[in-house]
Each structure stands twice: as C-alpha cells, then as structure tokens.
Amino acid sequence: MRKVVFGLIFTLLLLACANTQTYDNKLKQWVGQSEASLISAWGRPSMRQYINANESVITYTRVQDWYMPSEYYFYNDGWGEENVLLDPIMGEAQMGPEAIITDNQVQEVCQTKFWIKDGIITSWQWRGNGCR
C-alpha cells in the first residue's frame, strides 16, 4: 500500500511540472520558422529523411534513463548480523532478515519530427512517454 501511495504522489508531482499540452504549444511556435533556426536552437538532428529535393523530415530523439529509488533502505548498526529495514516515509523500522529491495529503472523516450519544405517548417509530430 505504501508503494502505491508513494508512486501516486511521485506521479502527481511529475504531472504538475510539465505536460504534453505544454510541449504541443512549444512545437506549434516552430511552424513557419526556418530549418536553420530550429537546428541552431535544438542542435543537430538524430535523423534526416529526404522526401524529394525540396522536402525533408528531421527527427530529434531523446532517451533518458533514471532510477526511482525505493522508499525502503537498509543499514546495519554493527551489532550482530541483522539488518534494519527503514521506511522513512512512515517512520517505521523492522528488524530481521529481509529481501533486498531494488530501485525501479524508468526509461523515457521522446521522438519529435519536423516536416520541412523549402527550408521552412510546415508541421510537426511527436511520440513517446517523455515529451514534455
């Protein structure tokens, strides 16, 4: 139950900071801008596909790995072989052998594509779970 509460609080904090609507609004501002200004601001694209001599699609891909720590951690106070399992959120401690609790690895991916015609951005599209 505690893991569920911790996960819910963590998710709500993330959603409060950024959302996909904010990212959509950021991308809308690029329509009508030059390809050169986009590359100057965003850097070299991950990929470029040529549709014809005047049209292309440039893609930016971002992958971010991070670890969400468990709310539990172990310490040994030096007396005996038992570990103490602490839960800092609930302020509880349990003595005795416990299985090691691992952190959770999270991978966020965001792929953003811009359609370019005659050097001007005409549209965009994004996909992924890390586009904010």
Contacts in CASP RR format, 6 or more apart in sequence:
PFRMAT RR
TARGET T0000
AUTHOR 0000-0000-0000
METHOD contacts of the structure
MODEL  1
MRKVVFGLIFTLLLLACANTQTYDNKLKQWVGQSEASLISAWGRPSMRQY
INANESVITYTRVQDWYMPSEYYFYNDGWGEENVLLDPIMGEAQMGPEAI
ITDNQVQEVCQTKFWIKDGIITSWQWRGNGCR
2 71 0 8 1.000
2 87 0 8 1.000
2 89 0 8 1.000
2 90 0 8 1.000
3 71 0 8 1.000
6 71 0 8 1.000
6 89 0 8 1.000
10 68 0 8 1.000
17 132 0 8 1.000
18 132 0 8 1.000
19 132 0 8 1.000
20 131 0 8 1.000
20 132 0 8 1.000
22 132 0 8 1.000
23 126 0 8 1.000
23 131 0 8 1.000
23 132 0 8 1.000
27 112 0 8 1.000
27 124 0 8 1.000
27 126 0 8 1.000
28 124 0 8 1.000
30 38 0 8 1.000
30 114 0 8 1.000
30 121 0 8 1.000
30 124 0 8 1.000
31 121 0 8 1.000
31 122 0 8 1.000
31 123 0 8 1.000
31 124 0 8 1.000
32 120 0 8 1.000
32 121 0 8 1.000
32 122 0 8 1.000
33 120 0 8 1.000
33 121 0 8 1.000
34 119 0 8 1.000
34 120 0 8 1.000
34 121 0 8 1.000
35 58 0 8 1.000
35 114 0 8 1.000
35 116 0 8 1.000
35 119 0 8 1.000
35 120 0 8 1.000
35 121 0 8 1.000
36 119 0 8 1.000
38 58 0 8 1.000
38 114 0 8 1.000
38 121 0 8 1.000
39 45 0 8 1.000
39 58 0 8 1.000
42 60 0 8 1.000
45 58 0 8 1.000
45 59 0 8 1.000
45 60 0 8 1.000
46 59 0 8 1.000
46 60 0 8 1.000
46 61 0 8 1.000
47 58 0 8 1.000
47 59 0 8 1.000
47 61 0 8 1.000
48 56 0 8 1.000
48 57 0 8 1.000
48 58 0 8 1.000
48 59 0 8 1.000
49 56 0 8 1.000
49 57 0 8 1.000
49 59 0 8 1.000
50 56 0 8 1.000
51 57 0 8 1.000
54 117 0 8 1.000
54 118 0 8 1.000
55 115 0 8 1.000
55 116 0 8 1.000
55 117 0 8 1.000
56 115 0 8 1.000
56 116 0 8 1.000
57 113 0 8 1.000
57 114 0 8 1.000
57 115 0 8 1.000
57 116 0 8 1.000
58 113 0 8 1.000
58 114 0 8 1.000
58 116 0 8 1.000
59 111 0 8 1.000
59 112 0 8 1.000
59 113 0 8 1.000
59 114 0 8 1.000
60 111 0 8 1.000
60 112 0 8 1.000
60 113 0 8 1.000
60 114 0 8 1.000
61 109 0 8 1.000
61 110 0 8 1.000
61 111 0 8 1.000
61 112 0 8 1.000
62 108 0 8 1.000
62 109 0 8 1.000
62 110 0 8 1.000
62 111 0 8 1.000
62 130 0 8 1.000
63 107 0 8 1.000
63 108 0 8 1.000
63 109 0 8 1.000
64 107 0 8 1.000
64 108 0 8 1.000
64 109 0 8 1.000
64 130 0 8 1.000
65 105 0 8 1.000
65 106 0 8 1.000
65 107 0 8 1.000
65 108 0 8 1.000
66 105 0 8 1.000
66 106 0 8 1.000
66 108 0 8 1.000
67 103 0 8 1.000
67 104 0 8 1.000
67 105 0 8 1.000
67 106 0 8 1.000
68 103 0 8 1.000
68 104 0 8 1.000
68 105 0 8 1.000
68 106 0 8 1.000
69 103 0 8 1.000
70 101 0 8 1.000
70 102 0 8 1.000
70 103 0 8 1.000
70 104 0 8 1.000
71 87 0 8 1.000
71 88 0 8 1.000
71 89 0 8 1.000
72 85 0 8 1.000
72 86 0 8 1.000
72 87 0 8 1.000
72 101 0 8 1.000
73 85 0 8 1.000
73 86 0 8 1.000
73 88 0 8 1.000
74 83 0 8 1.000
74 84 0 8 1.000
74 85 0 8 1.000
74 86 0 8 1.000
74 98 0 8 1.000
74 100 0 8 1.000
75 83 0 8 1.000
75 84 0 8 1.000
75 86 0 8 1.000
76 82 0 8 1.000
76 83 0 8 1.000
76 84 0 8 1.000
77 84 0 8 1.000
82 95 0 8 1.000
82 96 0 8 1.000
82 97 0 8 1.000
83 96 0 8 1.000
83 97 0 8 1.000
83 98 0 8 1.000
84 93 0 8 1.000
84 94 0 8 1.000
84 95 0 8 1.000
84 96 0 8 1.000
85 93 0 8 1.000
85 94 0 8 1.000
85 95 0 8 1.000
85 96 0 8 1.000
85 98 0 8 1.000
86 92 0 8 1.000
86 93 0 8 1.000
87 93 0 8 1.000
87 94 0 8 1.000
108 128 0 8 1.000
108 129 0 8 1.000
108 130 0 8 1.000
109 128 0 8 1.000
109 129 0 8 1.000
109 130 0 8 1.000
110 126 0 8 1.000
110 127 0 8 1.000
110 128 0 8 1.000
110 129 0 8 1.000
110 130 0 8 1.000
110 131 0 8 1.000
110 132 0 8 1.000
111 126 0 8 1.000
111 127 0 8 1.000
111 128 0 8 1.000
112 124 0 8 1.000
112 125 0 8 1.000
112 126 0 8 1.000
112 131 0 8 1.000
113 124 0 8 1.000
113 125 0 8 1.000
113 126 0 8 1.000
114 121 0 8 1.000
114 123 0 8 1.000
114 124 0 8 1.000
115 121 0 8 1.000
115 122 0 8 1.000
115 123 0 8 1.000
115 124 0 8 1.000
116 122 0 8 1.000
END
